[in-house]
Amino acid sequence: MDLIALTDWLGESPVAALFGLATGLTFGVAAQRSRFCLRAATVSFARGRLDDKVAVWLLTFSTAVVWVQGAYLLGLINVPEARMMAVTGSWSGAIIGGLMFGVGMVLARGCSGRLLVLAATGNLRSVVSGLVFAVVAQMTMGGWLKPVRDKIAGLWITDGGRNLDLLAALHLPNWGGLAFGVATALLALEISRRNRIGASRLIFGAGVGFAVALGWVLTSALARISFDPMPIESATFTGPSANTLMFFLDRNAVLEFDIGLVPGVFIGAFLASLWAREFRFQGFEGEANMRRALTGAALMGFGGMLAGGCAIGAGVTGGSIFAGTAWAALTAFWIGGMITDFVVDQKGGAAVSRPA
């Protein structure tokens, strides 16, 4: 059955949700098996280590760039019309929100995407933190915190009513993004070799990047045949977490890519953890850890919505299409995370950060 026949049979919104489910399942399995986590990579780098966590993050990021830019050159992704690229970007939101998100992911011991994956493996700390994250994100998107977000985001915006295309701004050729991705992948593989990372983990790490490209390709294909305008998007967890929460609370909510994505990640990570016999229940270890995690989750909910995406949405998905504010947010994630690790966990004498 071709895509037109499928949309005629099911409708465009259910097909978008199915595409989100497929993207999420791929992401969930790959992220669980590779232990991909920006927060873990940030902490390692802050402590002067180029270890397996840094290698896996670099491999995921670089393979996302390679897959996405390769698909763009083949005409499979309409990057200029991607949702993140086609709207005005906020530099102030990316920087301030990115710093807040970076602080939050270290306090919560995992970025929003990692919390979702861990929740699927029985980590009850991540379940609670994820719910706080989703509620605060919803409040920031359309609730009491929206005026604060709008005011900060409006301080410094991109020109021309669109986000900045970094490749175009730097006058690089169309294949410049692909070349950058390949070079970064080679660096990731060299760090992986030095840390003797197994082939299985490398394949799954690259699979996270592939999931990002899969989302872009599927939504681009749907947008091309859709009667109504359909957003071209891929994996991100700030807005989708809030939308998924409201979908189960509002009887009038409609299906969309986001509604398939979040459950897809959860199901994929759950099945992967069962297959590897890694599913086990875990809870908070004391009131101080709970307070720290919930504070971090709240900071990520507001910061991620302000920044225009989370560690995945801006850091990998937006970075793979070279959206200017996404790269600004990614830089702020790293800076905020490293500073927080140094002040709270190293210099501050807090409990040593556990692996994500």
Phi, psi and chi 1 to 4 in degrees:
 res  aa     phi    psi   chi1   chi2   chi3   chi4
   1 MET       -  127.2 -179.3 -178.9  -67.6      -
   2 ASP   -82.7  174.7   62.5   21.8      -      -
   3 LEU   -66.2  -37.8 -176.1   54.5      -      -
   4 ILE   -63.9  -44.4  -65.6  176.7      -      -
   5 ALA   -63.8  -38.3      -      -      -      -
   6 LEU   -64.9  -43.1 -177.2   62.9      -      -
   7 THR   -69.6  -33.6   54.9      -      -      -
   8 ASP   -65.3  -34.0  -72.2  -18.0      -      -
   9 TRP   -78.2  -47.9  179.4   41.3      -      -
  10 LEU   -97.8  -30.8  -65.0  177.1      -      -
  11 GLY   104.4  155.9      -      -      -      -
  12 GLU   -69.5  -41.6  -66.7  174.5   -2.4      -
  13 SER   -65.5  -45.9  -66.9      -      -      -
  14 PRO   -62.1  -35.4  -26.9   36.6      -      -
  15 VAL   -65.8  -40.8  170.5      -      -      -
  16 ALA   -59.0  -41.2      -      -      -      -
  17 ALA   -65.8  -38.6      -      -      -      -
  18 LEU   -63.8  -39.7  -78.2  176.5      -      -
  19 PHE   -64.3  -38.3  -76.0  174.2      -      -
  20 GLY   -63.9  -39.8      -      -      -      -
  21 LEU   -62.9  -44.2 -179.0   66.0      -      -
  22 ALA   -63.3  -42.4      -      -      -      -
  23 THR   -63.7  -44.0  -58.9      -      -      -
  24 GLY   -65.6  -42.4      -      -      -      -
  25 LEU   -59.9  -45.0  -74.9  168.9      -      -
  26 THR   -61.8  -46.1  -54.9      -      -      -
  27 PHE   -63.0  -46.2 -175.9  100.2      -      -
  28 GLY   -61.7  -45.9      -      -      -      -
  29 VAL   -62.5  -49.0  171.6      -      -      -
  30 ALA   -66.3  -40.8      -      -      -      -
  31 ALA   -68.3  -37.7      -      -      -      -
  32 GLN   -67.0  -42.6 -162.7  -80.3  -29.6      -
  33 ARG   -76.6  -30.1  -61.5  -51.5  -54.5  135.7
  34 SER   -89.6  -15.5   66.1      -      -      -
  35 ARG    59.1   37.1  -60.9 -168.1  -65.8  -81.3
  36 PHE   -62.6  131.7  165.9   81.7      -      -
  37 CYS  -164.3  121.6 -179.9      -      -      -
  38 LEU   -65.5  -40.2  174.3   60.8      -      -
  39 ARG   -60.3  -42.2  168.5 -104.6  168.1 -165.7
  40 ALA   -64.2  -40.9      -      -      -      -
  41 ALA   -65.6  -40.1      -      -      -      -
  42 THR   -62.9  -45.1  -58.1      -      -      -
  43 VAL   -63.1  -44.5  168.9      -      -      -
  44 SER   -60.4  -46.0  -69.8      -      -      -
  45 PHE   -64.1  -39.2 -168.7   77.8      -      -
  46 ALA   -63.1  -27.4      -      -      -      -
  47 ARG   -97.0   14.7  -60.2 -179.0 -176.2 -169.3
  48 GLY    77.6   24.2      -      -      -      -
  49 ARG  -115.0  128.1  -58.7 -166.6  -61.5 -101.4
  50 LEU  -101.4   75.0  -69.3  178.7      -      -
  51 ASP  -101.9 -162.9   58.8   11.3      -      -
  52 ASP   -63.1  -32.0   60.8  -43.2      -      -
  53 LYS   -67.6  -42.0  -58.6  174.4 -175.9   64.3
  54 VAL   -65.1  -42.2  175.9      -      -      -
  55 ALA   -61.9  -44.8      -      -      -      -
  56 VAL   -65.7  -41.4  169.1      -      -      -
  57 TRP   -62.7  -46.6 -173.3   88.7      -      -
  58 LEU   -61.5  -38.8  -85.2  175.8      -      -
  59 LEU   -66.2  -43.9 -176.3   63.3      -      -
  60 THR   -60.7  -49.1  -67.8      -      -      -
  61 PHE   -61.3  -46.8  176.4   76.7      -      -
  62 SER   -68.0  -40.1   59.9      -      -      -
  63 THR   -69.2  -32.4   51.7      -      -      -
  64 ALA   -61.5  -44.5      -      -      -      -
  65 VAL   -62.2  -45.1  172.8      -      -      -
  66 VAL   -61.9  -50.1  168.7      -      -      -
  67 TRP   -62.2  -47.1  -78.2  108.9      -      -
  68 VAL   -67.9  -46.6  170.5      -      -      -
  69 GLN   -68.4  -34.8  -68.4  -61.4  -47.7      -
  70 GLY   -63.8  -43.3      -      -      -      -
  71 ALA   -64.9  -35.4      -      -      -      -
  72 TYR   -64.2  -44.8  170.1   57.2      -      -
  73 LEU   -63.8  -28.9  -66.5  176.3      -      -
  74 LEU   -85.3   -2.7  -68.0  172.8      -      -
  75 GLY    82.4   16.3      -      -      -      -
  76 LEU   -88.3  -19.1  -61.0  176.7      -      -
  77 ILE  -127.5  130.5  -58.7  175.1      -      -
  78 ASN   -95.3   79.1 -171.2   -0.4      -      -
  79 VAL   -56.5  -44.5  168.7      -      -      -
  80 PRO   -58.5  -25.5  -25.6   36.1      -      -
  81 GLU   -98.6    5.2  -64.4  -55.0  -45.8      -
  82 ALA   -60.0  144.7      -      -      -      -
  83 ARG   -53.5  -43.4  172.1 -173.2  -81.0 -179.6
  84 MET   -68.0  -29.6 -171.6  174.9  -67.8      -
  85 MET   -88.5  -27.7 -162.4   69.2   83.7      -
  86 ALA   -86.3   -1.9      -      -      -      -
  87 VAL  -118.9  163.3  -61.3      -      -      -
  88 THR   -63.8  132.2  -58.6      -      -      -
  89 GLY   -96.1  158.8      -      -      -      -
  90 SER  -117.4  112.6  169.7      -      -      -
  91 TRP   -68.3  -42.5  -64.1  112.7      -      -
  92 SER   -64.5  -39.9   53.3      -      -      -
  93 GLY   -65.0  -42.2      -      -      -      -
  94 ALA   -62.7  -42.2      -      -      -      -
  95 ILE   -74.7  -53.0  -65.2  169.0      -      -
  96 ILE   -69.3  -46.8  -62.7  172.5      -      -
  97 GLY   -64.5  -37.9      -      -      -      -
  98 GLY   -63.4  -41.7      -      -      -      -
  99 LEU   -63.1  -43.0  -70.3  171.8      -      -
 100 MET   -62.6  -42.9  -67.3  178.6   66.5      -
 101 PHE   -63.9  -41.4 -170.8   95.8      -      -
 102 GLY   -60.5  -42.1      -      -      -      -
 103 VAL   -62.3  -46.7  172.5      -      -      -
 104 GLY   -63.1  -39.8      -      -      -      -
 105 MET   -68.9  -29.4   70.9  179.3 -178.1      -
 106 VAL   -74.4  -42.0  171.8      -      -      -
 107 LEU   -63.7  -40.2  -66.8  178.8      -      -
 108 ALA   -82.6   -5.6      -      -      -      -
 109 ARG    59.6   43.0  -65.1 -164.7  170.6   96.3
 110 GLY   160.7  141.6      -      -      -      -
 111 CYS   -74.5  175.8   68.5      -      -      -
 112 SER   -61.1  -42.3   51.1      -      -      -
 113 GLY   -64.0  -40.9      -      -      -      -
 114 ARG   -66.6  -36.9 -176.8   60.6  177.9  164.7
 115 LEU   -61.4  -40.2  -69.2 -178.9      -      -
 116 LEU   -64.3  -42.5  179.1   58.6      -      -
 117 VAL   -64.7  -45.0  170.6      -      -      -
 118 LEU   -65.2  -36.9  -71.2  175.3      -      -
 119 ALA   -59.7  -36.2      -      -      -      -
 120 ALA   -71.0  -15.9      -      -      -      -
 121 THR   -98.1    9.5   67.2      -      -      -
 122 GLY   100.2    7.0      -      -      -      -
 123 ASN   -81.4  101.9 -169.0  -46.2      -      -
 124 LEU   -70.9  -25.3  -59.3  179.9      -      -
 125 ARG   -59.6  -42.7  -59.3 -170.7  -56.2  -91.3
 126 SER   -71.5  -31.8  -64.5      -      -      -
 127 VAL   -60.1  -51.3  172.2      -      -      -
 128 VAL   -65.2  -46.2  176.0      -      -      -
 129 SER   -62.1  -39.3  -62.3      -      -      -
 130 GLY   -64.6  -37.8      -      -      -      -
 131 LEU   -65.6  -41.8  -73.9  172.9      -      -
 132 VAL   -62.0  -44.3  171.0      -      -      -
 133 PHE   -56.7  -48.0  166.6   78.6      -      -
 134 ALA   -65.3  -40.6      -      -      -      -
 135 VAL   -65.2  -46.2  168.8      -      -      -
 136 VAL   -65.8  -37.9  174.4      -      -      -
 137 ALA   -61.7  -41.6      -      -      -      -
 138 GLN   -65.6  -40.7  177.6   60.8   39.6      -
 139 MET   -62.0  -34.4  -68.0  172.6   62.1      -
 140 THR   -77.6  -31.8  -51.2      -      -      -
 141 MET   -76.4  -42.1 -178.6  165.2   60.5      -
 142 GLY  -147.1   13.9      -      -      -      -
 143 GLY  -114.9 -147.0      -      -      -      -
 144 TRP   -62.6  -27.9  -69.9   -3.2      -      -
 145 LEU   -88.6   -3.8  -66.2  175.6      -      -
 146 LYS   -60.4  -43.6 -175.3  178.0 -175.7  -63.3
 147 PRO   -59.9  -35.9  -24.4   35.0      -      -
 148 VAL   -66.7  -44.6 -179.5      -      -      -
 149 ARG   -60.4  -45.9 -174.9 -160.1   73.9  177.8
 150 ASP   -62.4  -38.8  -68.9  -16.7      -      -
 151 LYS   -67.0  -44.8 -175.4  172.5 -177.0  178.6
 152 ILE   -67.8  -42.6  -62.9  173.7      -      -
 153 ALA   -64.7  -29.9      -      -      -      -
 154 GLY   -80.9   -4.1      -      -      -      -
 155 LEU   -64.9  -36.2  -65.2  175.1      -      -
 156 TRP  -153.4  109.8 -174.8   16.7      -      -
 157 ILE  -120.5  166.0   61.3  175.3      -      -
 158 THR   -75.6  156.8   55.9      -      -      -
 159 ASP   -84.6  156.9  -62.7  -32.9      -      -
 160 GLY    78.8    9.6      -      -      -      -
 161 GLY    72.8   11.6      -      -      -      -
 162 ARG  -135.7  163.3  -66.6  178.9   57.8   85.3
 163 ASN   -72.8  164.4 -149.6  -34.8      -      -
 164 LEU   -85.2  127.2  176.8   68.6      -      -
 165 ASP   -87.8  107.4 -176.0  -24.7      -      -
 166 LEU   -62.7  -37.5  -75.0  177.4      -      -
 167 LEU   -63.7  -42.2  -64.7  178.6      -      -
 168 ALA   -69.8  -40.2      -      -      -      -
 169 ALA   -63.5  -32.0      -      -      -      -
 170 LEU   -91.5    3.9  -64.4  172.7      -      -
 171 HIS    57.1   40.5  -55.4  -70.1      -      -
 172 LEU   -90.3  152.3  -64.8  175.2      -      -
 173 PRO   -68.1  167.8   24.9  -34.6      -      -
 174 ASN   -58.2  -31.2  -73.2  -18.9      -      -
 175 TRP   -87.6    3.3   50.0  -95.2      -      -
 176 GLY   -62.5  -38.8      -      -      -      -
 177 GLY   -65.5  -40.4      -      -      -      -
 178 LEU   -64.6  -42.2  178.6   61.1      -      -
 179 ALA   -62.8  -40.4      -      -      -      -
 180 PHE   -62.4  -43.0  172.7   83.9      -      -
 181 GLY   -62.7  -42.7      -      -      -      -
 182 VAL   -64.1  -43.0  170.6      -      -      -
 183 ALA   -62.8  -41.3      -      -      -      -
 184 THR   -68.4  -35.8  -51.6      -      -      -
 185 ALA   -64.4  -39.1      -      -      -      -
 186 LEU   -63.6  -40.0  -67.9  174.5      -      -
 187 LEU   -62.7  -43.8  173.7   61.3      -      -
 188 ALA   -62.1  -40.2      -      -      -      -
 189 LEU   -67.9  -34.1  -70.6  173.0      -      -
 190 GLU   -67.8  -42.8  173.9   57.9   21.7      -
 191 ILE   -64.7  -36.9  -61.5  174.8      -      -
 192 SER   -64.0  -41.5  -60.2      -      -      -
 193 ARG   -61.8  -42.5 -176.0 -170.8   65.3   80.3
 194 ARG   -66.1  -29.1  -66.2 -178.7 -179.4 -178.6
 195 ASN   -95.7    4.5  -74.1  -81.7      -      -
 196 ARG    52.8   48.1  -60.8 -179.9  179.5  178.8
 197 ILE   -77.9  134.6  -58.3  175.9      -      -
 198 GLY   -68.7  157.2      -      -      -      -
 199 ALA   -61.6  -36.8      -      -      -      -
 200 SER   -60.9  -46.3  174.8      -      -      -
 201 ARG   -66.6  -35.9 -169.4  175.7  178.4 -167.0
 202 LEU   -65.2  -41.5  -67.8  178.6      -      -
 203 ILE   -63.3  -44.1  -69.2  170.6      -      -
 204 PHE   -69.2  -35.7  -77.9  114.6      -      -
 205 GLY   -59.4  -44.7      -      -      -      -
 206 ALA   -65.2  -28.8      -      -      -      -
 207 GLY   -65.0  -31.7      -      -      -      -
 208 VAL   -63.3  -44.2 -179.9      -      -      -
 209 GLY   -62.6  -38.4      -      -      -      -
 210 PHE   -62.6  -38.2  173.8   77.3      -      -
 211 ALA   -60.6  -39.3      -      -      -      -
 212 VAL   -61.4  -46.4  169.4      -      -      -
 213 ALA   -64.0  -37.6      -      -      -      -
 214 LEU   -59.7  -44.5  179.1   63.6      -      -
 215 GLY   -60.7  -44.3      -      -      -      -
 216 TRP   -61.1  -46.2  -77.7  125.4      -      -
 217 VAL   -65.1  -45.6  169.8      -      -      -
 218 LEU   -64.6  -45.2  -68.6  176.1      -      -
 219 THR   -71.9  -29.9   55.8      -      -      -
 220 SER   -64.9  -42.6  -69.9      -      -      -
 221 ALA   -63.4  -40.8      -      -      -      -
 222 LEU   -68.1  -39.3 -174.7   57.9      -      -
 223 ALA   -63.0  -32.4      -      -      -      -
 224 ARG   -68.0  -29.0  -81.3 -166.5  -68.9  -90.4
 225 ILE  -108.2   -3.1   66.4  164.8      -      -
 226 SER   -73.4  139.6  175.0      -      -      -
 227 PHE   -72.2  -44.5 -179.5   77.3      -      -
 228 ASP   -94.3  153.7  -63.5  -43.0      -      -
 229 PRO   -58.4  129.8  -23.2   33.3      -      -
 230 MET  -120.5  133.9  -64.6  -70.6  -70.1      -
 231 PRO   -70.2  139.8   24.9  -32.8      -      -
 232 ILE   -93.1  115.6  -61.9  174.0      -      -
 233 GLU  -151.5  177.5   56.3 -169.0  -32.9      -
 234 SER  -153.5 -158.0 -171.9      -      -      -
 235 ALA   -64.1  128.6      -      -      -      -
 236 THR  -160.5  160.1 -175.0      -      -      -
 237 PHE  -129.1   -1.9  -64.0  107.8      -      -
 238 THR   -78.6  -66.0  -50.0      -      -      -
 239 GLY   -60.0  -47.1      -      -      -      -
 240 PRO   -59.4  -35.5  -30.7   38.1      -      -
 241 SER   -64.2  -42.9  -65.8      -      -      -
 242 ALA   -65.9  -42.9      -      -      -      -
 243 ASN   -65.6  -39.3  -70.5  -23.8      -      -
 244 THR   -66.2  -40.4  -57.2      -      -      -
 245 LEU   -58.8  -46.5  176.2   65.3      -      -
 246 MET   -69.9  -28.8  -67.7  -53.1  -61.5      -
 247 PHE   -60.3  -36.8  179.0   80.1      -      -
 248 PHE   -86.6   -5.4  -69.0  105.5      -      -
 249 LEU  -107.5  -21.6  -62.5  176.6      -      -
 250 ASP  -114.5  118.0 -176.2   -1.8      -      -
 251 ARG   -69.1  -17.3  -58.7  178.4   97.0 -177.1
 252 ASN   -94.0    1.1  -62.7  -43.0      -      -
 253 ALA   -66.7  149.2      -      -      -      -
 254 VAL  -112.3  157.2  -62.8      -      -      -
 255 LEU   -71.0  145.4  -73.7  169.7      -      -
 256 GLU  -159.5  178.7   55.4 -176.1  -17.5      -
 257 PHE   -54.1  -45.2 -178.6   84.9      -      -
 258 ASP   -56.6  -39.0  -67.7   -3.2      -      -
 259 ILE   -69.4  -25.9  -53.8  -53.7      -      -
 260 GLY   -85.9  -30.4      -      -      -      -
 261 LEU   -63.0  -55.1  176.6   69.5      -      -
 262 VAL   -63.3  -49.5  173.3      -      -      -
 263 PRO   -60.8  -34.5  -23.6   34.3      -      -
 264 GLY   -61.6  -44.0      -      -      -      -
 265 VAL   -62.3  -44.5  173.0      -      -      -
 266 PHE   -61.3  -47.8 -171.8   91.9      -      -
 267 ILE   -64.1  -44.3  -65.6  169.3      -      -
 268 GLY   -61.2  -45.9      -      -      -      -
 269 ALA   -66.9  -37.6      -      -      -      -
 270 PHE   -62.3  -48.3  171.8   70.9      -      -
 271 LEU   -64.7  -39.7  -66.6  175.8      -      -
 272 ALA   -64.6  -38.8      -      -      -      -
 273 SER   -69.6  -35.8   67.9      -      -      -
 274 LEU   -65.6  -43.7  -73.2 -177.9      -      -
 275 TRP   -60.4  -40.5  178.5  -94.2      -      -
 276 ALA   -88.1    1.6      -      -      -      -
 277 ARG    57.3   42.3  -61.7 -177.6 -179.9  178.6
 278 GLU  -112.7    4.0  -67.4  178.6   -4.0      -
 279 PHE   -76.1  125.3 -177.3   91.1      -      -
 280 ARG  -160.5  146.2   62.1 -178.0 -177.6  -83.0
 281 PHE   -79.2  138.4  -70.9  110.3      -      -
 282 GLN  -138.9  147.6  -59.1  175.7   62.4      -
 283 GLY  -126.3 -175.3      -      -      -      -
 284 PHE   -70.9  147.3  -74.8  105.1      -      -
 285 GLU  -110.5   74.9  -61.8  173.2   -4.0      -
 286 GLY   100.3  159.4      -      -      -      -
 287 GLU   -66.9  -36.4  177.1  -90.0  -22.6      -
 288 ALA   -63.8  -41.8      -      -      -      -
 289 ASN   -66.3  -37.0  -75.7  -30.7      -      -
 290 MET   -66.4  -44.3 -176.7  175.0 -176.0      -
 291 ARG   -61.5  -42.2 -177.2  175.8   62.9 -114.3
 292 ARG   -63.2  -45.2  167.0  179.4  167.2  145.4
 293 ALA   -66.2  -42.6      -      -      -      -
 294 LEU   -70.2  -34.5  -61.0 -171.5      -      -
 295 THR   -63.4  -44.0  -59.9      -      -      -
 296 GLY   -62.6  -41.7      -      -      -      -
 297 ALA   -62.8  -41.5      -      -      -      -
 298 ALA   -64.2  -42.0      -      -      -      -
 299 LEU   -62.7  -38.6  -74.4  171.2      -      -
 300 MET   -67.9  -38.0  -75.2 -164.4  -67.1      -
 301 GLY   -61.5  -46.8      -      -      -      -
 302 PHE   -74.2  -46.4 -178.0   80.5      -      -
 303 GLY   -64.2  -40.5      -      -      -      -
 304 GLY   -66.0  -40.9      -      -      -      -
 305 MET   -67.8  -38.3 -167.0   61.6   69.5      -
 306 LEU   -67.6  -38.5  176.5   60.0      -      -
 307 ALA   -76.6  -10.4      -      -      -      -
 308 GLY    85.3   15.6      -      -      -      -
 309 GLY   156.2  163.3      -      -      -      -
 310 CYS   -94.2 -164.7   60.9      -      -      -
 311 ALA   -60.9  -29.0      -      -      -      -
 312 ILE   -88.4  -52.4  -60.8  -61.9      -      -
 313 GLY   -60.1  -47.3      -      -      -      -
 314 ALA   -91.3  -43.8      -      -      -      -
 315 GLY   -67.8  -36.4      -      -      -      -
 316 VAL  -114.2  -53.8  179.7      -      -      -
 317 THR   -63.0  -51.2  -60.8      -      -      -
 318 GLY   -70.4  -36.0      -      -      -      -
 319 GLY   -63.9  -32.1      -      -      -      -
 320 SER   -69.3  -21.4   68.2      -      -      -
 321 ILE  -104.2    6.3   60.8  170.8      -      -
 322 PHE    60.2   42.1  -70.2   87.0      -      -
 323 ALA   -73.8  128.8      -      -      -      -
 324 GLY   -57.9  -47.8      -      -      -      -
 325 THR   -69.7  -25.9   58.0      -      -      -
 326 ALA   -65.9  -41.3      -      -      -      -
 327 TRP   -68.3  -34.9  -81.7   73.2      -      -
 328 ALA   -64.5  -43.0      -      -      -      -
 329 ALA   -64.4  -42.3      -      -      -      -
 330 LEU   -60.1  -43.5  174.9   59.3      -      -
 331 THR   -60.6  -42.5  -57.0      -      -      -
 332 ALA   -66.7  -35.3      -      -      -      -
 333 PHE   -56.6  -49.3  -64.5  156.9      -      -
 334 TRP   -62.7  -46.1  -80.9   84.4      -      -
 335 ILE   -63.8  -48.9  -67.3  172.7      -      -
 336 GLY   -61.5  -40.3      -      -      -      -
 337 GLY   -66.6  -44.7      -      -      -      -
 338 MET   -66.9  -41.2  -71.2 -168.3  -64.9      -
 339 ILE   -63.8  -43.0  -69.2  174.5      -      -
 340 THR   -64.6  -42.8  -55.2      -      -      -
 341 ASP   -61.0  -42.3  176.4   66.9      -      -
 342 PHE   -66.1  -45.6  177.9   75.5      -      -
 343 VAL   -75.9  -43.6  172.8      -      -      -
 344 VAL   -88.2  -49.4  176.3      -      -      -
 345 ASP   -93.2  -29.9  -73.0  -27.2      -      -
 346 GLN   -95.0  -70.5  -64.6 -174.8   59.1      -
 347 LYS   -69.5  -34.1 -167.4  172.6 -178.4  179.1
 348 GLY   -76.5  -13.4      -      -      -      -
 349 GLY    76.4   20.4      -      -      -      -
 350 ALA   -72.0  170.9      -      -      -      -
 351 ALA   -56.3  140.0      -      -      -      -
 352 VAL   -58.8  132.6  176.3      -      -      -
 353 SER   -63.7  128.5 -173.6      -      -      -
 354 ARG   -80.4  155.3  -63.2  177.1 -179.8   82.3
 355 PRO   -61.8  141.0  -20.5   31.2      -      -
 356 ALA   -80.6      -      -      -      -      -
